[in-house]
Every structure is written in C-alpha cells, then in structure tokens.
C-alpha cells in the first residue's frame, strides 16, 4: 500500500487524531524541529529526484544522438 492510497482512506477526523497523537508523543516544543527536519528531507529528496531525472534525460539525448 503506497502513501496516496493511505491518504485516500484517511478522512479529516482520522488526520486530527493522528495529529494529536504526534503532538502528545513529541510535545509542542519538539514539533517545530520535527517539521523543519521533515521539510529539509523533502527538499533534499526532490533535489535528488530532479538531478536523477536530468541525468537520465541527458543520457537519453546522448543515446539518440549516437544512433
């Protein structure tokens, strides 16, 4: 089961409950740090994905040029 399928099954009430559980586990003071780290991780992932896509496109152009 991937993430998008999981979100399809979760409604607003379930998301609120999950948010409250996270708040209880990490506390109000740690939550901004957690979100900041999550944001940095997502940014790094997207950057790496863009680099890989660029390299693949370049290699495809090189293969087409050689043919």
Gaussian input, Z-matrix of N, CA and C with variables (Angstrom, degrees):
# hf/3-21g

backbone

0 1
 N
 C     1     B1
 C     2     B2     1     A1
 N     3     B3     2     A2     1     D1
 C     4     B4     3     A3     2     D2
 C     5     B5     4     A4     3     D3
 N     6     B6     5     A5     4     D4
 C     7     B7     6     A6     5     D5
 C     8     B8     7     A7     6     D6
 N     9     B9     8     A8     7     D7
 C    10    B10     9     A9     8     D8
 C    11    B11    10    A10     9     D9
 N    12    B12    11    A11    10    D10
 C    13    B13    12    A12    11    D11
 C    14    B14    13    A13    12    D12
 N    15    B15    14    A14    13    D13
 C    16    B16    15    A15    14    D14
 C    17    B17    16    A16    15    D15
 N    18    B18    17    A17    16    D16
 C    19    B19    18    A18    17    D17
 C    20    B20    19    A19    18    D18
 N    21    B21    20    A20    19    D19
 C    22    B22    21    A21    20    D20
 C    23    B23    22    A22    21    D21
 N    24    B24    23    A23    22    D22
 C    25    B25    24    A24    23    D23
 C    26    B26    25    A25    24    D24
 N    27    B27    26    A26    25    D25
 C    28    B28    27    A27    26    D26
 C    29    B29    28    A28    27    D27
 N    30    B30    29    A29    28    D28
 C    31    B31    30    A30    29    D29
 C    32    B32    31    A31    30    D30
 N    33    B33    32    A32    31    D31
 C    34    B34    33    A33    32    D32
 C    35    B35    34    A34    33    D33
 N    36    B36    35    A35    34    D34
 C    37    B37    36    A36    35    D35
 C    38    B38    37    A37    36    D36
 N    39    B39    38    A38    37    D37
 C    40    B40    39    A39    38    D38
 C    41    B41    40    A40    39    D39
 N    42    B42    41    A41    40    D40
 C    43    B43    42    A42    41    D41
 C    44    B44    43    A43    42    D42
 N    45    B45    44    A44    43    D43
 C    46    B46    45    A45    44    D44
 C    47    B47    46    A46    45    D45
 N    48    B48    47    A47    46    D46
 C    49    B49    48    A48    47    D47
 C    50    B50    49    A49    48    D48
 N    51    B51    50    A50    49    D49
 C    52    B52    51    A51    50    D50
 C    53    B53    52    A52    51    D51
 N    54    B54    53    A53    52    D52
 C    55    B55    54    A54    53    D53
 C    56    B56    55    A55    54    D54
 N    57    B57    56    A56    55    D55
 C    58    B58    57    A57    56    D56
 C    59    B59    58    A58    57    D57
 N    60    B60    59    A59    58    D58
 C    61    B61    60    A60    59    D59
 C    62    B62    61    A61    60    D60
 N    63    B63    62    A62    61    D61
 C    64    B64    63    A63    62    D62
 C    65    B65    64    A64    63    D63
 N    66    B66    65    A65    64    D64
 C    67    B67    66    A66    65    D65
 C    68    B68    67    A67    66    D66
 N    69    B69    68    A68    67    D67
 C    70    B70    69    A69    68    D68
 C    71    B71    70    A70    69    D69
 N    72    B72    71    A71    70    D70
 C    73    B73    72    A72    71    D71
 C    74    B74    73    A73    72    D72
 N    75    B75    74    A74    73    D73
 C    76    B76    75    A75    74    D74
 C    77    B77    76    A76    75    D75
 N    78    B78    77    A77    76    D76
 C    79    B79    78    A78    77    D77
 C    80    B80    79    A79    78    D78
 N    81    B81    80    A80    79    D79
 C    82    B82    81    A81    80    D80
 C    83    B83    82    A82    81    D81
 N    84    B84    83    A83    82    D82
 C    85    B85    84    A84    83    D83
 C    86    B86    85    A85    84    D84
 N    87    B87    86    A86    85    D85
 C    88    B88    87    A87    86    D86
 C    89    B89    88    A88    87    D87
 N    90    B90    89    A89    88    D88
 C    91    B91    90    A90    89    D89
 C    92    B92    91    A91    90    D90
 N    93    B93    92    A92    91    D91
 C    94    B94    93    A93    92    D92
 C    95    B95    94    A94    93    D93
 N    96    B96    95    A95    94    D94
 C    97    B97    96    A96    95    D95
 C    98    B98    97    A97    96    D96
 N    99    B99    98    A98    97    D97
 C   100   B100    99    A99    98    D98
 C   101   B101   100   A100    99    D99
 N   102   B102   101   A101   100   D100
 C   103   B103   102   A102   101   D101
 C   104   B104   103   A103   102   D102
 N   105   B105   104   A104   103   D103
 C   106   B106   105   A105   104   D104
 C   107   B107   106   A106   105   D105
 N   108   B108   107   A107   106   D106
 C   109   B109   108   A108   107   D107
 C   110   B110   109   A109   108   D108
 N   111   B111   110   A110   109   D109
 C   112   B112   111   A111   110   D110
 C   113   B113   112   A112   111   D111
 N   114   B114   113   A113   112   D112
 C   115   B115   114   A114   113   D113
 C   116   B116   115   A115   114   D114
 N   117   B117   116   A116   115   D115
 C   118   B118   117   A117   116   D116
 C   119   B119   118   A118   117   D117
 N   120   B120   119   A119   118   D118
 C   121   B121   120   A120   119   D119
 C   122   B122   121   A121   120   D120
 N   123   B123   122   A122   121   D121
 C   124   B124   123   A123   122   D122
 C   125   B125   124   A124   123   D123
 N   126   B126   125   A125   124   D124
 C   127   B127   126   A126   125   D125
 C   128   B128   127   A127   126   D126
 N   129   B129   128   A128   127   D127
 C   130   B130   129   A129   128   D128
 C   131   B131   130   A130   129   D129
 N   132   B132   131   A131   130   D130
 C   133   B133   132   A132   131   D131
 C   134   B134   133   A133   132   D132
 N   135   B135   134   A134   133   D133
 C   136   B136   135   A135   134   D134
 C   137   B137   136   A136   135   D135
 N   138   B138   137   A137   136   D136
 C   139   B139   138   A138   137   D137
 C   140   B140   139   A139   138   D138
 N   141   B141   140   A140   139   D139
 C   142   B142   141   A141   140   D140
 C   143   B143   142   A142   141   D141
 N   144   B144   143   A143   142   D142
 C   145   B145   144   A144   143   D143
 C   146   B146   145   A145   144   D144
 N   147   B147   146   A146   145   D145
 C   148   B148   147   A147   146   D146
 C   149   B149   148   A148   147   D147
 N   150   B150   149   A149   148   D148
 C   151   B151   150   A150   149   D149
 C   152   B152   151   A151   150   D150
 N   153   B153   152   A152   151   D151
 C   154   B154   153   A153   152   D152
 C   155   B155   154   A154   153   D153
 N   156   B156   155   A155   154   D154
 C   157   B157   156   A156   155   D155
 C   158   B158   157   A157   156   D156
 N   159   B159   158   A158   157   D157
 C   160   B160   159   A159   158   D158
 C   161   B161   160   A160   159   D159
 N   162   B162   161   A161   160   D160
 C   163   B163   162   A162   161   D161
 C   164   B164   163   A163   162   D162
 N   165   B165   164   A164   163   D163
 C   166   B166   165   A165   164   D164
 C   167   B167   166   A166   165   D165
 N   168   B168   167   A167   166   D166
 C   169   B169   168   A168   167   D167
 C   170   B170   169   A169   168   D168
 N   171   B171   170   A170   169   D169
 C   172   B172   171   A171   170   D170
 C   173   B173   172   A172   171   D171
 N   174   B174   173   A173   172   D172
 C   175   B175   174   A174   173   D173
 C   176   B176   175   A175   174   D174
 N   177   B177   176   A176   175   D175
 C   178   B178   177   A177   176   D176
 C   179   B179   178   A178   177   D177
 N   180   B180   179   A179   178   D178
 C   181   B181   180   A180   179   D179
 C   182   B182   181   A181   180   D180
 N   183   B183   182   A182   181   D181
 C   184   B184   183   A183   182   D182
 C   185   B185   184   A184   183   D183
 N   186   B186   185   A185   184   D184
 C   187   B187   186   A186   185   D185
 C   188   B188   187   A187   186   D186
 N   189   B189   188   A188   187   D187
 C   190   B190   189   A189   188   D188
 C   191   B191   190   A190   189   D189
 N   192   B192   191   A191   190   D190
 C   193   B193   192   A192   191   D191
 C   194   B194   193   A193   192   D192
 N   195   B195   194   A194   193   D193
 C   196   B196   195   A195   194   D194
 C   197   B197   196   A196   195   D195
 N   198   B198   197   A197   196   D196
 C   199   B199   198   A198   197   D197
 C   200   B200   199   A199   198   D198

   B1=1.4564
   B2=1.5202
   B3=1.3375
   B4=1.4516
   B5=1.5251
   B6=1.3172
   B7=1.4648
   B8=1.5190
   B9=1.3409
   B10=1.4606
   B11=1.5241
   B12=1.3321
   B13=1.4599
   B14=1.5217
   B15=1.3316
   B16=1.4561
   B17=1.5253
   B18=1.3293
   B19=1.4627
   B20=1.5273
   B21=1.3222
   B22=1.4583
   B23=1.5317
   B24=1.3312
   B25=1.4572
   B26=1.5252
   B27=1.3302
   B28=1.4539
   B29=1.5192
   B30=1.3105
   B31=1.4506
   B32=1.5200
   B33=1.3163
   B34=1.4575
   B35=1.5172
   B36=1.3184
   B37=1.4648
   B38=1.5228
   B39=1.3100
   B40=1.4608
   B41=1.5250
   B42=1.3418
   B43=1.4677
   B44=1.5240
   B45=1.3238
   B46=1.4651
   B47=1.5214
   B48=1.3225
   B49=1.4659
   B50=1.5258
   B51=1.3206
   B52=1.4650
   B53=1.5260
   B54=1.3311
   B55=1.4689
   B56=1.5168
   B57=1.3247
   B58=1.4702
   B59=1.5229
   B60=1.3117
   B61=1.4732
   B62=1.5252
   B63=1.3273
   B64=1.4681
   B65=1.5191
   B66=1.3216
   B67=1.4616
   B68=1.5215
   B69=1.3214
   B70=1.4653
   B71=1.5212
   B72=1.3234
   B73=1.4622
   B74=1.5224
   B75=1.3357
   B76=1.4532
   B77=1.5227
   B78=1.3089
   B79=1.4580
   B80=1.5155
   B81=1.3071
   B82=1.4600
   B83=1.5114
   B84=1.3140
   B85=1.4671
   B86=1.5238
   B87=1.3145
   B88=1.4642
   B89=1.5214
   B90=1.3139
   B91=1.4620
   B92=1.5354
   B93=1.3358
   B94=1.4726
   B95=1.5262
   B96=1.3357
   B97=1.4610
   B98=1.5188
   B99=1.3128
   B100=1.4621
   B101=1.5252
   B102=1.3213
   B103=1.4604
   B104=1.5299
   B105=1.3315
   B106=1.4598
   B107=1.5239
   B108=1.3193
   B109=1.4584
   B110=1.5080
   B111=1.3219
   B112=1.4568
   B113=1.5213
   B114=1.3192
   B115=1.4659
   B116=1.5212
   B117=1.3443
   B118=1.4627
   B119=1.5251
   B120=1.3114
   B121=1.4590
   B122=1.5137
   B123=1.3145
   B124=1.4619
   B125=1.5266
   B126=1.3480
   B127=1.4633
   B128=1.5304
   B129=1.3229
   B130=1.4641
   B131=1.5302
   B132=1.3160
   B133=1.4639
   B134=1.5207
   B135=1.3367
   B136=1.4612
   B137=1.5212
   B138=1.3277
   B139=1.4647
   B140=1.5259
   B141=1.3071
   B142=1.4664
   B143=1.5278
   B144=1.3210
   B145=1.4653
   B146=1.5216
   B147=1.3373
   B148=1.4634
   B149=1.5273
   B150=1.3336
   B151=1.4621
   B152=1.5248
   B153=1.3125
   B154=1.4609
   B155=1.5277
   B156=1.3413
   B157=1.4607
   B158=1.5198
   B159=1.3354
   B160=1.4635
   B161=1.5193
   B162=1.3275
   B163=1.4610
   B164=1.5258
   B165=1.3303
   B166=1.4621
   B167=1.5261
   B168=1.3321
   B169=1.4642
   B170=1.5236
   B171=1.3430
   B172=1.4647
   B173=1.5235
   B174=1.3185
   B175=1.4623
   B176=1.5293
   B177=1.3224
   B178=1.4691
   B179=1.5257
   B180=1.3471
   B181=1.4639
   B182=1.5271
   B183=1.3384
   B184=1.4595
   B185=1.5211
   B186=1.3219
   B187=1.4672
   B188=1.5240
   B189=1.3348
   B190=1.4645
   B191=1.5212
   B192=1.3370
   B193=1.4716
   B194=1.5158
   B195=1.3197
   B196=1.4684
   B197=1.5210
   B198=1.3074
   B199=1.4788
   B200=1.4931
   A1=107.97
   A2=116.50
   A3=118.76
   A4=111.04
   A5=115.38
   A6=121.37
   A7=112.45
   A8=117.61
   A9=119.86
   A10=111.46
   A11=117.32
   A12=120.00
   A13=110.39
   A14=116.38
   A15=120.74
   A16=110.67
   A17=116.74
   A18=120.25
   A19=111.68
   A20=117.18
   A21=120.27
   A22=110.85
   A23=117.13
   A24=120.72
   A25=112.69
   A26=117.22
   A27=120.51
   A28=110.49
   A29=115.98
   A30=121.48
   A31=110.51
   A32=116.53
   A33=121.66
   A34=112.60
   A35=116.49
   A36=120.59
   A37=111.17
   A38=116.33
   A39=120.05
   A40=111.30
   A41=116.49
   A42=120.23
   A43=110.69
   A44=118.01
   A45=121.51
   A46=109.85
   A47=117.48
   A48=121.42
   A49=110.18
   A50=117.59
   A51=121.10
   A52=109.75
   A53=117.21
   A54=121.00
   A55=112.08
   A56=116.91
   A57=120.40
   A58=111.66
   A59=116.88
   A60=120.59
   A61=109.91
   A62=117.10
   A63=120.80
   A64=110.03
   A65=117.32
   A66=121.21
   A67=110.94
   A68=117.57
   A69=120.56
   A70=112.04
   A71=117.37
   A72=120.55
   A73=112.41
   A74=117.28
   A75=120.65
   A76=113.58
   A77=118.17
   A78=120.78
   A79=111.84
   A80=114.99
   A81=121.14
   A82=113.63
   A83=117.68
   A84=120.43
   A85=111.90
   A86=118.18
   A87=121.83
   A88=112.54
   A89=117.70
   A90=121.06
   A91=113.17
   A92=120.65
   A93=118.93
   A94=112.81
   A95=116.84
   A96=120.30
   A97=110.54
   A98=116.60
   A99=121.55
   A100=110.72
   A101=117.15
   A102=121.02
   A103=111.27
   A104=117.05
   A105=120.72
   A106=110.42
   A107=116.60
   A108=120.87
   A109=112.09
   A110=116.68
   A111=121.10
   A112=110.70
   A113=116.59
   A114=121.01
   A115=112.04
   A116=116.49
   A117=120.18
   A118=110.45
   A119=116.79
   A120=120.63
   A121=111.98
   A122=117.04
   A123=121.30
   A124=110.23
   A125=116.26
   A126=120.35
   A127=110.66
   A128=117.37
   A129=121.15
   A130=111.31
   A131=116.72
   A132=120.80
   A133=110.71
   A134=117.13
   A135=120.47
   A136=111.42
   A137=116.66
   A138=120.50
   A139=110.55
   A140=116.83
   A141=120.74
   A142=110.63
   A143=116.77
   A144=121.05
   A145=110.58
   A146=117.27
   A147=120.89
   A148=110.53
   A149=117.22
   A150=120.46
   A151=111.29
   A152=116.77
   A153=120.92
   A154=110.64
   A155=116.58
   A156=119.69
   A157=110.90
   A158=116.97
   A159=120.72
   A160=112.19
   A161=116.20
   A162=120.20
   A163=111.45
   A164=116.76
   A165=120.13
   A166=111.36
   A167=116.84
   A168=120.04
   A169=110.68
   A170=116.63
   A171=120.02
   A172=111.39
   A173=116.60
   A174=119.46
   A175=111.22
   A176=116.87
   A177=119.68
   A178=110.36
   A179=116.92
   A180=119.89
   A181=109.92
   A182=116.92
   A183=120.66
   A184=111.05
   A185=116.71
   A186=120.66
   A187=110.04
   A188=117.41
   A189=120.84
   A190=111.46
   A191=116.42
   A192=120.13
   A193=111.01
   A194=117.81
   A195=122.18
   A196=111.61
   A197=117.03
   A198=120.81
   A199=112.39
   D1=125.08
   D2=-179.95
   D3=-92.82
   D4=175.75
   D5=-172.58
   D6=-64.45
   D7=-39.73
   D8=-178.24
   D9=-66.52
   D10=-34.86
   D11=176.82
   D12=-67.84
   D13=-37.07
   D14=178.66
   D15=-63.58
   D16=-42.61
   D17=179.71
   D18=-65.55
   D19=-29.77
   D20=179.28
   D21=-66.21
   D22=-30.69
   D23=-178.85
   D24=-85.28
   D25=-17.98
   D26=-178.05
   D27=-91.78
   D28=129.74
   D29=176.08
   D30=-99.27
   D31=-172.13
   D32=-179.02
   D33=-63.44
   D34=-41.89
   D35=-179.03
   D36=-63.38
   D37=-43.49
   D38=-179.65
   D39=-64.95
   D40=-38.99
   D41=178.33
   D42=-64.42
   D43=-38.29
   D44=178.04
   D45=-64.48
   D46=-43.48
   D47=179.38
   D48=-62.71
   D49=-44.04
   D50=178.49
   D51=-62.50
   D52=-41.87
   D53=177.86
   D54=-61.48
   D55=-41.57
   D56=178.41
   D57=-66.20
   D58=-39.05
   D59=177.85
   D60=-62.98
   D61=-44.22
   D62=178.21
   D63=-62.48
   D64=-42.00
   D65=178.58
   D66=-61.89
   D67=-41.30
   D68=178.64
   D69=-68.39
   D70=-38.40
   D71=-178.73
   D72=-69.34
   D73=-44.93
   D74=-172.82
   D75=-99.94
   D76=-20.09
   D77=-179.51
   D78=81.29
   D79=161.44
   D80=-177.47
   D81=-67.88
   D82=-29.13
   D83=-177.12
   D84=-78.40
   D85=-32.19
   D86=-178.68
   D87=-85.59
   D88=-19.30
   D89=-175.26
   D90=-61.20
   D91=-44.61
   D92=177.37
   D93=-61.04
   D94=-38.79
   D95=177.56
   D96=-64.02
   D97=-40.58
   D98=179.19
   D99=-63.50
   D100=-44.81
   D101=179.74
   D102=-67.10
   D103=-37.25
   D104=177.63
   D105=-62.96
   D106=-44.14
   D107=177.44
   D108=-64.10
   D109=-39.69
   D110=177.54
   D111=-63.49
   D112=-42.44
   D113=178.12
   D114=-62.28
   D115=-42.57
   D116=178.24
   D117=-64.04
   D118=-40.50
   D119=179.12
   D120=-63.05
   D121=-42.74
   D122=179.03
   D123=-65.52
   D124=-40.50
   D125=179.15
   D126=-63.27
   D127=-44.33
   D128=178.56
   D129=-64.18
   D130=-40.59
   D131=178.41
   D132=-61.60
   D133=-46.91
   D134=-179.52
   D135=-64.62
   D136=-36.60
   D137=177.62
   D138=-64.98
   D139=-45.68
   D140=179.05
   D141=-63.54
   D142=-40.23
   D143=178.64
   D144=-62.91
   D145=-41.76
   D146=179.19
   D147=-65.43
   D148=-39.21
   D149=178.49
   D150=-63.66
   D151=-43.70
   D152=179.98
   D153=-65.06
   D154=-42.53
   D155=178.35
   D156=-62.13
   D157=-40.60
   D158=178.40
   D159=-63.55
   D160=-42.97
   D161=178.49
   D162=-64.30
   D163=-40.29
   D164=178.06
   D165=-63.90
   D166=-42.17
   D167=179.28
   D168=-64.56
   D169=-41.15
   D170=178.13
   D171=-62.65
   D172=-43.48
   D173=-179.38
   D174=-67.17
   D175=-34.95
   D176=176.75
   D177=-66.14
   D178=-38.89
   D179=177.76
   D180=-64.81
   D181=-41.09
   D182=179.09
   D183=-63.51
   D184=-40.94
   D185=179.01
   D186=-65.21
   D187=-42.71
   D188=178.69
   D189=-65.10
   D190=-36.99
   D191=-179.19
   D192=-68.45
   D193=-33.71
   D194=-179.48
   D195=-75.18
   D196=-25.09
   D197=-176.62
   D198=-78.26

